[in-house]
């Protein structure tokens, strides 16, 4: 029983091993078999037909050899008008034709599977065999023509374009020069038309695949660059927010220490709690500095001790004055609603969004006037930066500046919207939460 199972397993492995070879050589083996069968049929038919140039004779005066009767020895036979071309081999050479024609048929089809991994060489060998078969023996099988078309397509698909086209050039020339008749004429016309078209189709398919691959590669690079830019912007936002958060935590530590020392008669438990609060605040500052070191792009960059900007009126006026001086155009500040005090992080995000929007307006709409609008509603802030320039160009909506503004709005719990302005130009609109919303 075990021996039988082992034998079946061995047969299964052999069949599985044979499938790849069959898949590789199968597409070319079938045309080769068809070409051999077709050539044998042609050789058998040619051996039963009269041959051009064959001399037979008949007795003098016998009308049978003159009026179309059977040829008689001694009489020359002349083909009638419209009679098909005669084969090149004599009737006595019929056994030789049965050998030569199948070999030619194999030569025109068998290189296709044997040289499947070398498409250009396979097309050259197949084409040379086909040209030899046409010029020397005035014959070519339909299967050989199909094999040549397949070889031309593969040469154009996987090989150099120019040689792939040059391989197919002899067939249109032979179709015009030789002027074949009968079945060979049909096969030659088909090959003269389809072989160059197949080579060009393979070249076009290769170019299209290369274009798709290049497009996919560019998209991957663009996505990677966008992700890298977003990460850099998040790190920059974190570094800027570090100053704001560190200031509040420092105030917690200072106030806890002051309360512990300044309040007379404080119970020991209360003093211990305040001391613990101060220690926790200082530990939080230390961890924040470590986190900032991880996010820092330049390890040797010095920390900025300048206070982070916000939405104070003099800071906004300075920003707009810089924009006017740089662009030489009008820049207006429009305030509506009762100004509300926002969290420092929200004000910093709003300031950076205005700064980046003004920079984009100078870069993409030079000479355009810009309006900066701040609308305070229910403790929240609606920020709009609008210009009267030509509007967004193709691909501008996905710029790095806009992605940075979106990152800043999302970091404080807001949202940002961009697009063409209704009356022309481009707008940036951000909705940022108030103090209560950001705290929640």
C-alpha positions as CSV (number, residue, x, y, z in Angstrom):
1,X,0.0,0.0,0.0
2,X,2.8,2.5,0.9
3,X,4.6,1.6,-2.3
4,X,1.5,2.4,-4.3
5,X,1.0,5.7,-2.6
6,X,4.6,6.6,-3.2
7,X,4.2,5.7,-6.9
8,X,1.1,7.9,-7.2
9,X,2.9,10.8,-5.5
10,X,5.8,10.5,-7.9
11,X,3.5,10.6,-10.9
12,X,1.8,13.6,-9.4
13,X,5.1,15.4,-9.1
14,X,6.0,14.6,-12.6
15,X,2.7,15.9,-14.0
16,X,3.1,19.1,-11.9
17,X,6.6,19.5,-13.2
18,X,5.5,19.0,-16.8
19,X,2.8,21.7,-16.7
20,X,5.2,24.7,-16.8
21,X,7.0,23.2,-19.8
22,X,3.7,22.5,-21.5
23,X,2.5,26.0,-20.8
24,X,5.8,27.4,-22.3
25,X,6.0,25.3,-25.4
26,X,2.3,24.6,-26.0
27,X,1.5,27.9,-27.9
28,X,4.3,27.2,-30.4
29,X,3.9,23.4,-30.7
30,X,0.4,23.7,-32.0
31,X,1.2,26.0,-34.9
32,X,4.2,23.7,-35.7
33,X,2.0,20.6,-35.9
34,X,-0.6,22.5,-38.0
35,X,2.2,23.8,-40.3
36,X,3.6,20.2,-40.8
37,X,0.2,18.8,-41.6
38,X,-0.5,21.7,-44.1
39,X,2.9,21.2,-45.8
40,X,2.3,17.5,-46.1
41,X,-1.1,18.1,-47.7
42,X,0.5,20.6,-50.2
43,X,3.2,18.2,-51.1
44,X,0.7,15.4,-51.7
45,X,-1.5,17.6,-53.9
46,X,1.5,18.9,-55.9
47,X,2.7,15.3,-56.6
48,X,-0.6,14.6,-58.4
49,X,-0.7,17.7,-60.6
50,X,1.1,18.3,-63.9
51,X,4.3,20.3,-63.7
52,X,5.4,23.4,-65.6
53,X,8.1,22.5,-68.1
54,X,7.4,18.7,-68.1
55,X,7.7,17.2,-71.6
56,X,5.5,14.5,-72.8
57,X,4.9,13.2,-76.4
58,X,2.1,11.7,-78.4
59,X,2.0,10.1,-81.8
60,X,2.0,12.6,-84.7
61,X,-1.5,13.6,-85.6
62,X,-3.1,12.4,-82.4
63,X,-5.5,15.1,-81.5
64,X,-5.7,14.0,-77.9
65,X,-2.6,15.8,-77.0
66,X,-3.7,18.9,-78.8
67,X,-7.3,19.4,-77.9
68,X,-6.8,19.1,-74.2
69,X,-6.8,15.3,-74.0
70,X,-4.4,13.4,-71.7
71,X,-0.8,14.2,-72.4
72,X,0.9,11.7,-74.6
73,X,4.6,11.0,-74.5
74,X,6.6,13.1,-76.9
75,X,4.2,16.1,-76.8
76,X,5.0,19.3,-75.0
77,X,2.4,20.5,-72.5
78,X,1.5,24.1,-72.3
79,X,-0.5,25.4,-69.3
80,X,-3.9,27.0,-70.2
81,X,-4.5,30.6,-69.3
82,X,-5.7,30.9,-65.7
83,X,-4.0,27.6,-64.7
84,X,-2.5,27.8,-61.2
85,X,1.3,28.0,-60.7
86,X,3.0,24.7,-60.8
87,X,5.2,23.5,-58.0
88,X,9.0,23.7,-58.4
89,X,9.6,20.0,-57.8
90,X,9.1,17.4,-60.4
91,X,6.8,14.5,-59.9
92,X,9.7,12.2,-59.5
93,X,10.8,14.4,-56.5
94,X,7.5,14.0,-54.7
95,X,9.1,12.0,-51.8
96,X,11.7,14.7,-51.4
97,X,9.1,17.4,-51.3
98,X,7.2,15.5,-48.6
99,X,10.4,15.8,-46.5
100,X,11.6,19.3,-47.5
101,X,8.2,21.1,-47.1
102,X,7.5,19.8,-43.6
103,X,11.1,20.9,-42.5
104,X,10.4,24.4,-43.9
105,X,7.1,24.4,-42.0
106,X,8.9,23.5,-38.8
107,X,11.6,26.2,-39.5
108,X,8.9,28.9,-39.8
109,X,7.0,27.9,-36.6
110,X,9.3,26.0,-34.1
111,X,11.6,28.9,-33.3
112,X,8.7,30.7,-31.7
113,X,8.4,28.5,-28.6
114,X,12.1,27.6,-28.5
115,X,13.2,31.3,-28.4
116,X,10.2,32.5,-26.3
117,X,12.6,34.2,-23.8
118,X,14.4,35.9,-26.7
119,X,11.6,37.6,-28.7
120,X,13.8,39.6,-31.1
121,X,16.0,36.6,-32.0
122,X,12.9,34.4,-32.4
123,X,11.3,36.9,-34.7
124,X,14.5,37.1,-36.8
125,X,14.9,33.3,-37.1
126,X,11.2,32.9,-37.9
127,X,11.3,35.7,-40.5
128,X,14.4,34.4,-42.2
129,X,12.8,30.9,-42.5
130,X,9.6,32.4,-43.9
131,X,11.5,34.5,-46.4
132,X,13.5,31.4,-47.5
133,X,10.3,29.4,-47.9
134,X,8.7,32.1,-50.0
135,X,11.6,33.0,-52.3
136,X,13.2,29.5,-52.8
137,X,10.1,27.2,-52.7
138,X,7.2,29.6,-53.3
139,X,5.2,28.2,-50.4
140,X,4.3,29.3,-46.9
141,X,1.8,27.7,-44.5
142,X,-0.9,29.6,-42.8
143,X,0.4,28.5,-39.5
144,X,3.8,29.9,-40.4
145,X,2.3,33.2,-41.2
146,X,0.5,33.2,-37.9
147,X,3.7,32.3,-36.1
148,X,5.4,35.3,-37.8
149,X,2.7,37.7,-36.7
150,X,3.0,36.4,-33.1
151,X,6.8,36.7,-33.2
152,X,6.5,40.3,-34.6
153,X,4.2,41.3,-31.8
154,X,6.4,39.8,-29.1
155,X,9.5,41.5,-30.6
156,X,7.7,44.9,-30.5
157,X,6.4,44.2,-27.0
158,X,9.6,43.1,-25.4
159,X,12.4,44.0,-27.7
160,X,13.9,47.2,-29.2
161,X,11.3,49.0,-31.4
162,X,13.4,49.6,-34.6
163,X,14.6,46.0,-35.1
164,X,11.1,44.7,-34.4
165,X,9.8,46.8,-37.3
166,X,12.7,46.0,-39.6
167,X,12.1,42.3,-39.2
168,X,8.6,42.7,-40.9
169,X,9.8,44.9,-43.8
170,X,10.6,42.0,-46.2
171,X,7.1,40.7,-46.3
172,X,5.4,43.8,-47.9
173,X,8.3,44.0,-50.4
174,X,8.0,40.3,-51.3
175,X,4.2,40.6,-51.7
176,X,4.8,43.4,-54.3
177,X,7.8,41.9,-56.1
178,X,6.9,38.3,-56.4
179,X,3.1,38.8,-57.2
180,X,2.2,35.2,-56.0
181,X,-1.0,33.5,-57.1
182,X,-3.4,31.1,-55.4
183,X,-3.2,30.4,-51.7
184,X,0.3,31.9,-51.4
185,X,-1.0,35.2,-52.6
186,X,-3.7,35.3,-49.8
187,X,-1.1,34.2,-47.2
188,X,1.4,36.8,-48.4
189,X,-1.1,39.6,-48.4
190,X,-2.2,38.7,-44.9
191,X,1.4,38.5,-43.7
192,X,2.4,41.8,-45.4
193,X,-0.5,43.6,-43.6
194,X,-0.6,41.9,-40.2
195,X,3.1,41.5,-39.4
196,X,4.0,45.3,-39.4
197,X,0.7,46.0,-37.6
198,X,1.5,43.4,-34.9
199,X,5.0,44.9,-34.4
200,X,3.6,48.4,-34.1
201,X,0.9,47.1,-31.7
202,X,3.5,45.5,-29.5
203,X,5.5,48.7,-29.5
204,X,2.4,50.7,-28.5
205,X,1.5,48.2,-25.8
206,X,5.0,48.5,-24.4
207,X,4.9,52.3,-24.5
208,X,1.6,52.3,-22.8
209,X,2.8,50.0,-20.0
210,X,5.9,52.1,-19.5
211,X,3.8,55.2,-19.3
212,X,1.5,53.6,-16.7
213,X,4.5,52.4,-14.7
214,X,6.0,55.9,-14.8
215,X,2.7,57.5,-13.8
216,X,2.4,55.1,-10.8
217,X,6.0,55.8,-9.8
218,X,5.5,59.5,-9.9
219,X,2.3,59.1,-7.9
220,X,4.2,57.1,-5.3
221,X,6.9,59.8,-5.1
222,X,4.3,62.6,-4.9
223,X,2.5,60.8,-2.1
224,X,5.8,60.2,-0.2
225,X,6.8,63.8,-0.6
226,X,3.4,65.0,0.6
227,X,3.6,62.7,3.6
228,X,7.1,63.9,4.4
229,X,5.9,67.5,4.1
230,X,3.0,66.8,6.4
231,X,5.3,65.2,9.0
232,X,7.6,68.1,8.8
233,X,4.7,70.5,9.2
234,X,3.4,68.6,12.2
235,X,6.8,68.7,13.8
236,X,7.0,72.4,13.2
237,X,3.6,72.9,14.7
238,X,4.6,70.8,17.8
239,X,7.7,72.9,18.2
240,X,5.7,76.2,18.1
241,X,3.1,74.8,20.5
242,X,5.8,73.8,22.8
243,X,6.4,77.4,23.8
244,X,2.7,78.0,24.5
245,X,2.2,74.8,26.6
246,X,5.6,75.2,28.4
247,X,4.6,78.7,29.4
248,X,1.3,77.4,31.1
249,X,3.1,74.5,32.8
250,X,5.8,76.8,34.1
251,X,3.1,79.0,35.5
252,X,1.5,76.0,37.3
253,X,4.9,75.1,38.8
254,X,5.6,78.7,39.9
255,X,2.1,79.3,41.4
256,X,2.2,76.0,43.3
257,X,5.6,76.9,44.8
258,X,4.5,80.4,45.6
259,X,1.4,79.2,47.3
260,X,3.3,76.7,49.4
261,X,5.7,79.3,50.6
262,X,3.5,82.4,50.7
263,X,0.4,81.1,52.5
264,X,1.1,81.2,56.3
265,X,-0.2,78.5,58.5
266,X,-0.8,76.0,55.6
267,X,-1.3,72.4,56.9
268,X,1.6,70.0,56.2
269,X,-0.7,67.9,53.9
270,X,-1.5,70.9,51.8
271,X,2.1,71.9,51.5
272,X,3.0,68.4,50.4
273,X,0.3,68.5,47.7
274,X,1.5,71.8,46.4
275,X,5.1,70.5,46.4
276,X,3.9,67.5,44.4
277,X,2.1,69.7,41.9
278,X,5.3,71.7,41.4
279,X,7.4,68.6,40.9
280,X,4.9,67.1,38.5
281,X,4.9,70.3,36.4
282,X,8.7,70.4,36.3
283,X,8.7,66.7,35.2
284,X,6.2,67.5,32.5
285,X,8.5,70.3,31.2
286,X,11.4,67.9,31.1
287,X,9.4,65.3,29.1
288,X,8.2,68.0,26.7
289,X,11.8,69.1,26.1
290,X,12.7,65.5,25.3
291,X,9.8,65.2,23.0
292,X,10.8,68.4,21.2
293,X,14.3,66.9,20.7
294,X,12.7,63.9,19.0
295,X,10.7,66.2,16.7
296,X,13.4,68.6,15.9
297,X,14.6,68.3,12.3
298,X,17.9,70.1,13.0
299,X,19.5,68.8,16.1
300,X,21.8,71.9,16.3
301,X,19.0,74.4,15.9
302,X,18.7,76.8,18.8
303,X,15.3,77.2,20.5
304,X,13.6,80.5,19.9
305,X,12.9,82.4,23.0
306,X,10.7,84.9,21.2
307,X,7.0,84.7,22.2
308,X,4.8,83.0,19.7
309,X,2.5,85.4,17.8
310,X,-1.2,85.5,18.0
311,X,-4.2,87.6,16.9
312,X,-3.3,90.8,18.7
313,X,-4.0,93.8,16.5
314,X,-0.5,95.1,16.3
315,X,0.8,91.6,15.3
316,X,-1.7,91.4,12.5
317,X,-1.0,94.9,11.3
318,X,2.8,94.1,11.2
319,X,2.0,91.0,9.2
320,X,-0.1,92.9,6.7
321,X,2.4,95.7,6.4
322,X,5.1,93.1,5.5
323,X,2.8,91.7,2.8
324,X,2.1,95.2,1.4
325,X,5.8,96.0,1.2
326,X,6.6,92.7,-0.4
327,X,3.8,92.7,-3.1
328,X,3.2,96.4,-3.5
329,X,-0.6,95.9,-3.6
330,X,-3.4,96.6,-1.2
331,X,-4.0,94.3,1.7
332,X,-7.0,94.9,4.0
333,X,-7.9,93.6,7.5
334,X,-11.6,93.2,8.1
335,X,-12.9,92.5,11.7
336,X,-16.5,91.6,12.5
337,X,-18.1,90.5,15.8
338,X,-16.9,91.0,19.3
339,X,-13.3,89.8,19.6
340,X,-13.1,86.9,22.0
341,X,-10.0,85.6,23.8
342,X,-9.0,82.3,22.3
343,X,-6.5,79.8,23.4
344,X,-2.9,80.7,22.6
345,X,-2.6,77.6,20.4
346,X,-5.7,78.6,18.4
347,X,-4.4,82.1,17.9
348,X,-1.0,80.8,16.8
349,X,-2.7,78.5,14.3
350,X,-4.8,81.4,13.0
351,X,-1.8,83.7,12.7
352,X,0.2,81.0,10.8
353,X,-2.7,80.4,8.4
354,X,-3.0,84.1,7.6
355,X,0.8,84.3,7.1
356,X,0.9,81.2,4.7
357,X,-2.2,82.5,2.8
358,X,-0.6,85.9,2.2
359,X,2.6,84.1,1.0
360,X,0.6,81.9,-1.4
361,X,-1.2,85.0,-2.7
362,X,2.1,86.8,-3.5
363,X,3.5,83.7,-5.1
364,X,0.5,82.6,-7.3
365,X,-1.4,85.8,-7.8
366,X,1.3,88.6,-7.9
367,X,-0.3,92.1,-7.9
368,X,-3.7,90.9,-6.6
369,X,-5.4,92.6,-3.7
370,X,-6.0,90.5,-0.6
371,X,-8.6,90.8,2.1
372,X,-8.1,89.2,5.5
373,X,-11.4,88.8,7.4
374,X,-11.8,87.7,11.0
375,X,-15.3,86.9,12.1
376,X,-15.9,86.2,15.8
377,X,-19.2,84.2,16.3
378,X,-20.2,82.6,19.6
379,X,-16.7,82.4,20.9
380,X,-15.4,80.8,17.7
381,X,-13.4,82.3,14.9
382,X,-14.1,82.2,11.1
383,X,-11.0,83.2,9.2
384,X,-11.1,84.1,5.5
385,X,-8.3,85.2,3.2
386,X,-9.4,86.1,-0.3
387,X,-7.6,87.5,-3.3
388,X,-8.9,88.8,-6.7
389,X,-6.2,87.1,-8.8
390,X,-6.7,84.6,-11.7
391,X,-7.7,81.7,-9.4
392,X,-6.2,78.3,-8.8
393,X,-4.0,76.8,-11.5
394,X,-3.9,73.1,-12.4
395,X,-2.6,71.1,-9.5
396,X,-2.3,74.1,-7.2
397,X,-5.0,72.8,-4.8
398,X,-2.7,70.1,-3.6
399,X,0.3,72.4,-2.7
400,X,2.4,71.9,0.3
401,X,1.4,75.3,1.8
402,X,-2.3,74.4,1.7
403,X,-1.6,71.0,3.3
404,X,0.4,72.8,6.1
405,X,-2.6,75.1,6.8
406,X,-4.9,72.1,7.0
407,X,-2.5,70.4,9.5
408,X,-2.5,73.6,11.6
409,X,-6.3,73.8,11.6
410,X,-6.7,70.2,12.4
411,X,-4.2,70.4,15.2
412,X,-6.4,72.7,17.2
413,X,-9.7,71.0,16.4
414,X,-10.7,73.2,13.5
415,X,-11.2,72.7,9.7
416,X,-10.0,74.5,6.6
417,X,-11.5,74.9,3.1
418,X,-9.9,76.3,0.0
419,X,-11.0,76.8,-3.6
420,X,-11.8,79.4,-6.3
421,X,-13.6,82.5,-5.0
422,X,-17.2,83.1,-6.3
423,X,-16.2,86.4,-8.0
424,X,-12.8,85.3,-9.2
425,X,-9.6,84.7,-7.3
426,X,-8.8,82.2,-4.6
427,X,-9.9,81.9,-1.0
428,X,-8.8,80.2,2.2
429,X,-11.5,79.7,4.9
430,X,-10.7,78.3,8.4
431,X,-13.1,77.6,11.2
432,X,-11.3,77.5,14.5
433,X,-12.9,76.7,17.9
434,X,-13.2,79.1,20.8
435,X,-11.9,78.6,24.3
436,X,-14.8,76.4,25.5
437,X,-14.8,74.2,22.4
438,X,-11.1,73.7,22.4
439,X,-11.1,72.8,26.0
440,X,-13.8,70.3,25.4
